[in-house]
Amino acid sequence: MRRFFTSTARRRCSTKNIAWWDHVLPAPKDPIVCVTEAFHADSSPNKINLGVGTYRDDEGRPVVLQCVREAEARIAGSRFLESNSAAVSSKMVEESVKLVFGQDSDVVNEERFAGVQALSGTGACRLFAEFQRRFHPESRIYLPDPTWSNHHNIWRDAQVPAKNYHYYHPDSKGLNFSALIDDIKNAPDGSFFLLHPCAHNPTGVDPTEDQWKEISYQCKVKNHFPFFDMAYQGFASGDLEKDAQAIRIFLEDGHLIGCAQSFAKNMVLYGHRVGCLSILCNDSKQGAAVRSQLQQIASAMYGSPPVHGVLLVSTILSNPDMKSLWIEEVKMMLYRIQKMRTTLQESLENLDSPLNWENITKQVGLFFFSGLTPNQVEQLAREFHIYMTRDGRISMSCVTTGNVNYLANAIHEVTRSSKEETKILCNIGA
């Protein structure tokens, strides 16, 4: 028998909502998002946002590279159907892998790799983390201390246990090499190690060639799997080949490795989310099997990525003239960053700063790991309207000819006051 509800009954039913989400609390905000929000809320005309992780020109504006403009013109008006979007993706993967392993590498010629398009470097890391969980569920990932904060989120959400290994030495402001090697030796055999092959984020401190050789050797002895997150190829030295040197060393030592690549920074294509995940295999048959698993994981996560960005990247990498132009533009971006490093160091030294600022020019890449304390970072925001992450990481592309002296004076003030406070406390203690 059909039952009919009165309007009163309907209203009564509609008020009985189950508390599905009452237990859900706000997630912690991403530290870089917090910096950006604080910057936008500040009305000061002198404000500076040093948290941006992408390249900016000397006016502090986003950049569109000339090679990207030419690629846009070439593909304008083209209609790429479903049937050939896969071919575009495949071409991008092939050209990306050449940047990692070498243009004439046997890995490429013999197709001894599994490569898939990914949603920038973040998506590539997430795909690999899920792949690791599925096929090595008892393993853990070792992450450098410090590292890009999202690395911890990625492997945690993939339910892969993570542990830090020593990397940066805050006193020397350099690599804590002996402790790093000890951690590699003491990790259980067959562990996974995440490595930054160049322009380490956030420290800007990279191992030397000899140190990379020792790291590779010790990883080989322990049968560890090296996974490289290469987000800044070209930003360490300006030479794409030199910045892949660490990976080539591991390749020569016979490692099977994984690599996440991003074109967000070195092609300034942040909003396009173009990346590549590649895993080196023993032969082409194994490569095909691994690739099929990666494609299945990606299919369940997001289906397929958008085609426009990957079409830009594949067009640039597969055209010799456009690729040469891109390489020159990478050098130009790095030159500006290096110039700002030198200027900032000189400005601080000219202020008779009591601190040693040589690490500004010793570090490489997009970031300067300043050594500023959280209190000093807060003071810079409060008194000088200068914003950066609490660990003191400064995006050097956001330092310009117009603001570098203001920045230097602000850093000098907060570090000088801290130095004076320390002296007073020591005198009181005495």
C-alpha positions in Angstrom: 0.0 0.0 0.0 1.5 3.4 -1.0 2.0 5.8 1.8 1.6 9.5 1.3 3.5 12.0 3.5 2.0 15.3 4.5 4.0 18.5 4.1 4.5 18.5 7.9 5.9 15.0 7.8 8.3 16.0 5.0 9.5 19.0 6.9 10.0 16.8 10.0 12.0 14.3 8.0 14.2 16.9 6.4 15.3 18.2 9.8 16.7 14.8 10.8 20.1 15.2 9.1 22.7 12.6 10.0 25.9 14.1 11.3 28.0 12.8 8.5 30.7 15.4 8.7 30.6 16.7 12.2 33.8 14.9 13.0 35.8 16.4 10.1 38.2 19.1 11.2 40.0 21.6 9.0 43.2 20.2 7.4 46.5 22.0 8.2 47.2 24.6 5.6 50.0 24.2 3.2 52.9 26.4 4.4 53.3 28.1 1.0 49.5 28.8 0.8 49.7 30.4 4.2 52.5 32.7 3.0 50.5 33.7 -0.1 47.4 34.4 1.9 49.2 36.6 4.4 50.9 38.5 1.5 47.6 39.2 -0.2 46.0 40.4 3.0 48.8 42.9 3.5 48.0 46.4 2.0 51.5 47.7 2.2 52.9 49.0 -1.1 56.4 47.6 -0.1 55.2 44.0 0.5 57.3 41.2 -1.0 56.3 37.6 -1.4 59.4 35.3 -1.3 57.4 32.1 -1.1 56.6 31.7 -4.8 58.2 28.6 -6.2 58.1 29.6 -9.8 60.2 31.9 -11.9 59.5 35.6 -12.1 61.2 38.3 -14.2 63.0 41.4 -12.7 59.7 43.2 -12.3 58.4 40.3 -10.2 55.9 39.2 -13.0 55.2 35.7 -14.3 57.0 34.9 -17.5 56.0 33.2 -20.7 59.1 31.9 -22.5 59.6 32.6 -26.2 59.9 28.9 -26.9 56.5 28.4 -25.4 55.0 31.3 -27.5 56.4 29.7 -30.6 55.0 26.3 -29.7 51.6 27.9 -29.0 51.7 29.5 -32.5 52.6 26.2 -34.1 49.7 24.3 -32.4 47.2 27.1 -32.7 44.0 26.0 -34.4 45.0 22.3 -34.4 42.4 19.8 -33.3 43.8 16.8 -31.5 41.3 14.0 -31.2 41.3 11.2 -28.7 43.1 8.9 -31.1 46.2 11.0 -31.3 46.3 12.5 -27.8 48.0 9.2 -26.7 50.6 9.7 -29.4 51.4 13.2 -28.2 51.8 11.9 -24.6 54.0 9.1 -25.8 56.3 11.6 -27.7 56.5 13.8 -24.6 57.5 10.9 -22.5 60.2 9.8 -24.9 61.7 13.2 -25.1 61.6 13.7 -21.4 63.4 10.4 -20.7 66.2 11.5 -23.0 66.7 14.6 -20.7 67.1 12.2 -17.8 69.2 9.3 -19.2 70.8 11.0 -22.2 69.9 11.5 -25.9 71.7 8.4 -27.1 71.4 6.3 -23.9 70.9 2.5 -24.3 68.0 2.9 -21.9 66.1 4.9 -24.5 67.3 3.0 -27.6 66.4 -0.4 -26.0 63.2 0.9 -24.4 64.3 -0.4 -21.0 62.0 2.0 -19.2 58.4 2.5 -18.2 57.3 6.1 -18.8 54.0 7.8 -18.3 52.7 11.3 -18.5 51.9 12.7 -15.0 50.3 15.7 -13.5 53.6 17.6 -13.0 56.1 16.5 -10.5 53.6 16.1 -7.7 51.5 13.7 -9.8 54.6 11.7 -10.8 55.7 11.3 -7.2 52.1 10.3 -6.2 52.0 7.7 -9.0 55.3 6.2 -7.9 54.3 6.2 -4.2 51.2 4.1 -5.1 53.3 1.8 -7.3 55.7 1.3 -4.4 52.9 0.5 -2.0 51.4 -2.1 -4.4 54.5 -3.9 -5.4 56.8 -3.4 -2.3 54.3 -3.1 0.5 56.8 -3.9 3.3 59.2 -1.1 2.2 59.6 2.4 3.4 60.7 5.6 1.8 63.7 7.6 3.2 63.3 11.4 2.7 66.1 13.9 3.1 65.9 16.2 6.1 64.7 18.7 5.1 62.8 18.2 1.9 59.9 19.7 0.0 57.1 19.5 2.5 54.6 17.8 0.2 56.9 14.7 -0.1 55.7 13.7 3.4 52.1 14.2 2.4 52.4 12.2 -0.8 53.9 9.0 0.7 51.8 9.3 3.8 48.6 9.3 1.7 49.9 6.3 -0.3 50.3 4.6 3.1 54.0 4.1 2.6 55.9 4.5 5.9 58.5 7.3 5.7 61.7 8.1 7.6 64.1 11.0 7.4 67.8 10.7 6.5 70.4 13.3 7.4 71.0 15.8 4.6 71.6 19.5 5.7 73.9 20.6 8.4 72.6 23.9 9.9 75.9 24.9 11.4 78.0 24.5 8.3 75.1 25.4 6.0 76.3 22.6 3.8 75.8 18.9 3.3 75.9 16.6 6.3 77.6 14.0 4.1 79.0 11.6 6.8 75.6 11.3 8.5 73.9 10.9 5.2 76.2 7.9 4.3 75.7 6.4 7.7 71.9 6.5 7.2 72.2 4.8 3.9 74.4 2.1 5.5 72.0 1.6 8.4 68.8 1.5 6.5 67.3 -2.0 6.0 68.5 -3.6 2.7 66.2 -2.8 -0.2 64.9 0.5 1.1 63.7 3.3 -1.1 65.6 6.6 -1.0 64.3 9.8 -2.5 67.0 12.0 -3.9 67.1 15.5 -5.4 69.5 15.2 -8.3 70.1 19.0 -8.6 69.0 22.3 -7.0 67.8 20.7 -3.8 64.6 22.1 -2.4 64.6 23.8 0.0 68.4 24.0 0.8 70.1 24.7 -2.5 72.8 22.3 -1.3 73.9 19.6 -3.7 76.4 16.8 -3.3 79.6 17.0 -5.4 80.3 14.6 -8.2 82.6 12.5 -5.9 79.9 12.5 -3.2 77.3 11.3 -5.6 79.6 8.5 -6.6 79.9 7.4 -3.0 76.1 7.7 -2.4 75.5 5.6 -5.5 78.1 3.0 -4.3 76.6 2.7 -0.9 73.1 2.4 -2.3 74.3 -0.4 -4.6 75.9 -2.2 -1.6 72.6 -2.1 0.3 70.5 -2.8 -2.7 68.5 0.4 -2.1 66.1 1.7 -4.8 67.0 5.4 -5.7 64.0 7.6 -6.7 64.9 11.0 -8.1 62.6 14.0 -8.0 63.9 16.3 -10.7 61.9 19.5 -10.5 64.6 21.9 -11.4 66.8 20.5 -14.2 68.8 23.4 -15.6 68.4 25.7 -12.5 71.5 24.4 -10.7 74.1 25.0 -13.4 72.2 26.2 -16.5 73.3 23.0 -18.2 70.6 20.4 -18.6 73.2 17.6 -19.1 75.3 18.6 -16.1 72.2 18.8 -13.9 71.4 15.2 -14.8 74.9 14.1 -13.8 73.8 12.4 -10.5 71.3 10.2 -12.4 73.9 9.3 -15.0 76.3 8.2 -12.2 73.6 5.9 -10.8 72.9 4.6 -14.3 76.6 3.8 -14.9 76.7 1.9 -11.6 73.9 -0.4 -12.8 71.0 0.9 -10.7 67.4 0.5 -11.7 66.0 3.9 -10.8 62.9 6.0 -10.8 62.5 9.6 -11.8 59.8 12.2 -11.4 60.1 15.2 -13.8 58.3 18.5 -13.9 58.2 21.2 -16.5 56.5 23.7 -14.2 59.7 25.5 -13.4 62.2 25.2 -16.2 59.5 25.8 -18.9 57.5 28.1 -16.6 54.4 26.0 -17.2 53.2 25.8 -13.6 49.5 26.0 -14.5 49.7 23.3 -17.2 50.8 20.5 -14.8 53.0 18.7 -17.3 55.3 16.0 -15.8 56.7 12.6 -16.5 57.3 9.5 -14.4 59.9 7.0 -15.6 61.1 3.8 -14.1 64.2 2.0 -15.4 63.7 -1.8 -16.0 65.8 -4.8 -17.0 64.4 -5.1 -20.5 61.6 -3.8 -22.8 59.3 -6.6 -21.7 59.6 -5.7 -18.1 59.2 -2.1 -19.1 55.9 -2.8 -20.8 54.5 -4.6 -17.7 55.5 -1.8 -15.4 54.1 0.8 -17.8 50.7 -1.0 -17.9 50.5 -1.0 -14.1 51.4 2.7 -13.9 48.7 3.5 -16.5 46.1 1.5 -14.5 47.0 3.5 -11.4 46.7 6.8 -13.3 43.4 5.7 -14.9 41.9 5.1 -11.5 43.2 8.4 -10.1 42.3 10.9 -12.8 41.8 9.2 -16.1 44.1 11.1 -18.5 45.7 14.5 -18.1 44.8 17.4 -20.3 46.6 17.5 -23.7 47.4 21.2 -24.3 50.4 21.5 -21.9 51.9 18.2 -23.0 51.5 19.3 -26.6 53.6 22.4 -25.8 56.3 20.4 -24.1 56.5 17.7 -26.8 56.6 20.4 -29.5 59.5 22.2 -27.9 61.5 19.1 -27.0 61.1 17.4 -30.4 62.0 20.5 -32.5 65.8 21.2 -32.5 65.4 24.9 -32.9 62.8 25.3 -30.2 64.7 23.1 -27.9 67.9 25.1 -28.4 65.9 28.3 -27.7 64.5 26.7 -24.5 68.0 25.8 -23.4 69.2 29.4 -23.9 66.2 30.7 -22.0 66.9 28.4 -19.1 70.4 29.9 -18.9 69.0 33.4 -19.0 66.7 32.6 -16.1 69.5 31.1 -14.1 71.8 34.1 -14.9 69.2 36.5 -13.4 68.9 34.4 -10.3 72.6 34.2 -9.8 72.9 38.0 -10.3 70.3 38.5 -7.5 72.2 36.1 -5.3 75.4 38.1 -5.8 73.7 41.4 -5.3 71.9 40.3 -2.1 75.2 39.0 -0.6 77.0 42.2 -1.5 74.2 44.4 -0.1 74.3 42.5 3.3 78.1 42.7 3.4 78.0 46.4 2.6 75.8 46.9 5.7 78.5 45.4 7.8 76.3 42.5 8.8 77.9 40.4 11.6 76.9 37.2 9.9 78.6 35.3 7.1 76.4 35.4 4.0 78.6 33.4 1.6 76.0 30.6 1.5 73.8 32.9 -0.6 76.1 32.4 -3.6 77.3 28.9 -2.6 73.8 27.5 -2.8 72.3 26.8 -6.2 68.8 26.7 -7.8 65.7 28.6 -7.3 65.9 28.9 -3.5 68.1 30.4 -0.8 68.0 28.6 2.5 68.7 31.6 4.6 69.0 30.2 8.1 66.6 32.8 9.4 64.7 31.5 12.5 60.8 31.4 12.6 60.9 34.4 15.0 63.0 36.4 12.5 60.7 35.3 9.6 57.7 36.6 11.7 59.5 39.9 12.4 60.2 40.4 8.7 56.5 39.9 7.9 55.3 42.1 10.8 57.7 45.0 10.5 58.8 44.9 6.9 56.0 43.2 5.0 58.3 40.5 3.7 56.8 37.0 3.5 58.5 33.6 3.3 58.0 30.1 4.7 58.9 29.7 8.4 62.0 27.7 7.6 63.5 30.8 6.1 63.4 29.6 2.5 63.6 32.5 0.0 62.6 32.2 -3.6 65.4 34.1 -5.4 63.4 34.6 -8.5 61.2 37.0 -6.4 64.2 39.1 -5.5 64.5 41.9 -8.0 66.7 44.9 -8.8 63.9 47.0 -7.3 63.6 45.3 -4.0 66.9 43.7 -3.2 68.3 46.6 -1.1 65.1 46.8 0.9 65.3 43.0 1.5 68.9 43.2 2.5 68.2 46.1 5.0 65.3 44.2 6.5 67.3 41.0 6.9 70.1 43.0 8.4 67.8 44.6 10.9 66.2 41.3 12.2 69.5 39.4 12.3 71.4 42.3 14.0 68.7 42.7 16.6 68.8 38.9 17.3 72.6 39.1 17.6 72.4 42.0 20.1 69.7 40.2 22.1 71.9 37.1 22.3 74.9 39.2 23.6 72.7 40.8 26.3 71.4 37.5 27.5 75.0 36.1 27.6 76.1 39.2 29.6 73.2 38.7 32.0 74.1 35.1 32.4 77.7 36.0 33.2 
